[in-house]
């Protein structure tokens, strides 16, 4: 699946986007989960602060 994401970003305006991965801890169970999203380069800082 990662290969498809990378391949589709290579054409067109893909260099303006970045795949962001953030780890989040669940307060109830103590387990960790990962949030993954493709974000425009201009709003990367905002995405990490708000998610």
N, CA and C atoms as a LAMMPS dump frame, in Angstrom:
ITEM: TIMESTEP
0
ITEM: NUMBER OF ATOMS
153
ITEM: BOX BOUNDS ff ff ff
-5.0000000000000000e+02 5.0000000000000000e+02
-5.0000000000000000e+02 5.0000000000000000e+02
-5.0000000000000000e+02 5.0000000000000000e+02
ITEM: ATOMS id mol type element x y z
1 1 1 N 0.821 -1.186 0
2 1 2 C 0 0 0
3 1 3 C 0.87 1.256 0
4 2 1 N 1.983 1.224 0.682
5 2 2 C 2.851 2.396 0.705
6 2 3 C 3.398 2.697 -0.677
7 3 1 N 3.651 1.653 -1.457
8 3 2 C 4.185 1.875 -2.796
9 3 3 C 3.186 2.639 -3.658
10 4 1 N 1.903 2.337 -3.524
11 4 2 C 0.888 3.048 -4.292
12 4 3 C 0.849 4.521 -3.895
13 5 1 N 0.953 4.8 -2.612
14 5 2 C 0.923 6.177 -2.134
15 5 3 C 2.106 6.949 -2.676
16 6 1 N 3.282 6.365 -2.583
17 6 2 C 4.488 7.037 -3.053
18 6 3 C 4.43 7.214 -4.56
19 7 1 N 3.994 6.19 -5.287
20 7 2 C 3.944 6.28 -6.745
21 7 3 C 2.963 7.35 -7.206
22 8 1 N 1.844 7.481 -6.527
23 8 2 C 0.866 8.48 -6.944
24 8 3 C 1.33 9.893 -6.61
25 9 1 N 2.191 10.052 -5.628
26 9 2 C 2.682 11.379 -5.269
27 9 3 C 3.822 11.839 -6.165
28 10 1 N 4.447 10.928 -6.9
29 10 2 C 5.568 11.299 -7.75
30 10 3 C 5.122 12.085 -8.977
31 11 1 N 3.889 11.908 -9.417
32 11 2 C 3.413 12.615 -10.595
33 11 3 C 2.6 13.826 -10.164
34 12 1 N 2.631 14.856 -10.961
35 12 2 C 1.833 16.046 -10.656
36 12 3 C 2.433 16.874 -9.541
37 13 1 N 1.6 17.318 -8.616
38 13 2 C 2.04 18.187 -7.529
39 13 3 C 2.327 17.435 -6.257
40 14 1 N 2.789 16.224 -6.357
41 14 2 C 3.023 15.383 -5.188
42 14 3 C 4.126 15.862 -4.28
43 15 1 N 5.053 16.632 -4.803
44 15 2 C 6.155 17.104 -3.971
45 15 3 C 5.709 18.186 -3.003
46 16 1 N 4.487 18.64 -3.14
47 16 2 C 3.948 19.649 -2.233
48 16 3 C 3.273 19.008 -1.029
49 17 1 N 3.251 17.687 -0.959
50 17 2 C 2.582 16.971 0.12
51 17 3 C 3.565 16.055 0.839
52 18 1 N 3.266 15.779 2.112
53 18 2 C 4.101 14.916 2.93
54 18 3 C 3.203 13.954 3.689
55 19 1 N 3.656 12.704 3.821
56 19 2 C 2.912 11.716 4.603
57 19 3 C 3.343 11.866 6.057
58 20 1 N 2.403 12.208 6.931
59 20 2 C 2.683 12.44 8.343
60 20 3 C 2.138 11.28 9.176
61 21 1 N 2.936 10.833 10.127
62 21 2 C 2.533 9.752 11.025
63 21 3 C 2.741 10.251 12.45
64 22 1 N 1.689 10.142 13.262
65 22 2 C 1.77 10.597 14.655
66 22 3 C 1.289 9.481 15.579
67 23 1 N 2.008 9.261 16.652
68 23 2 C 1.646 8.235 17.619
69 23 3 C 0.8 8.873 18.716
70 24 1 N -0.308 8.206 19.073
71 24 2 C -1.196 8.726 20.11
72 24 3 C -1.47 7.624 21.128
73 25 1 N -1.465 7.981 22.397
74 25 2 C -1.709 7.016 23.466
75 25 3 C -3.165 7.089 23.904
76 26 1 N -3.791 5.94 24.027
77 26 2 C -5.163 5.846 24.503
78 26 3 C -5.134 5.921 26.027
79 27 1 N -5.868 6.855 26.587
80 27 2 C -5.855 7.065 28.043
81 27 3 C -6.483 5.899 28.814
82 28 1 N -7.512 5.274 28.248
83 28 2 C -8.216 4.202 28.949
84 28 3 C -7.403 2.915 29.012
85 29 1 N -6.848 2.504 27.878
86 29 2 C -6.166 1.216 27.825
87 29 3 C -4.652 1.328 27.926
88 30 1 N -4.111 2.497 27.639
89 30 2 C -2.671 2.684 27.676
90 30 3 C -1.972 2.222 26.407
91 31 1 N -2.742 1.772 25.435
92 31 2 C -2.138 1.311 24.189
93 31 3 C -1.896 2.491 23.252
94 32 1 N -1.044 2.272 22.286
95 32 2 C -0.701 3.314 21.317
96 32 3 C -1.33 3.003 19.968
97 33 1 N -1.697 4.064 19.259
98 33 2 C -2.2 3.926 17.895
99 33 3 C -1.509 4.982 17.038
100 34 1 N -1.568 4.788 15.747
101 34 2 C -0.901 5.691 14.83
102 34 3 C -1.912 6.364 13.922
103 35 1 N -1.784 7.683 13.781
104 35 2 C -2.597 8.448 12.837
105 35 3 C -1.723 8.743 11.636
106 36 1 N -2.198 8.399 10.451
107 36 2 C -1.451 8.626 9.219
108 36 3 C -2.306 9.437 8.274
109 37 1 N -1.709 10.47 7.698
110 37 2 C -2.439 11.326 6.767
111 37 3 C -1.447 12.001 5.825
112 38 1 N -1.879 12.25 4.606
113 38 2 C -1.069 12.993 3.65
114 38 3 C -1.495 14.447 3.73
115 39 1 N -0.542 15.316 4.083
116 39 2 C -0.823 16.708 4.398
117 39 3 C 0 17.617 3.48
118 40 1 N -0.565 18.767 3.119
119 40 2 C 0.166 19.754 2.323
120 40 3 C 1.303 20.326 3.168
121 41 1 N 2.422 20.611 2.543
122 41 2 C 3.617 21.073 3.262
123 41 3 C 3.394 22.351 4.067
124 42 1 N 2.451 23.182 3.659
125 42 2 C 2.208 24.446 4.361
126 42 3 C 1.557 24.255 5.724
127 43 1 N 0.875 23.138 5.952
128 43 2 C 0.129 22.975 7.204
129 43 3 C 0.619 21.802 8.045
130 44 1 N 1.857 21.376 7.855
131 44 2 C 2.384 20.238 8.624
132 44 3 C 2.433 20.567 10.116
133 45 1 N 2.955 21.736 10.484
134 45 2 C 3.048 22.106 11.911
135 45 3 C 1.67 22.14 12.556
136 46 1 N 0.698 22.714 11.868
137 46 2 C -0.664 22.782 12.408
138 46 3 C -1.256 21.393 12.592
139 47 1 N -0.979 20.487 11.651
140 47 2 C -1.522 19.121 11.747
141 47 3 C -0.979 18.417 12.979
142 48 1 N 0.309 18.545 13.245
143 48 2 C 0.9 17.883 14.419
144 48 3 C 0.42 18.523 15.726
145 49 1 N 0.148 19.815 15.744
146 49 2 C -0.325 20.473 16.954
147 49 3 C -1.779 20.113 17.258
148 50 1 N -2.605 19.985 16.226
149 50 2 C -4.043 19.781 16.419
150 50 3 C -4.455 18.323 16.486
151 51 1 N -3.651 17.406 16.012
152 51 2 C -4.042 15.991 16.008
153 51 3 C -3.342 15.22 17.065
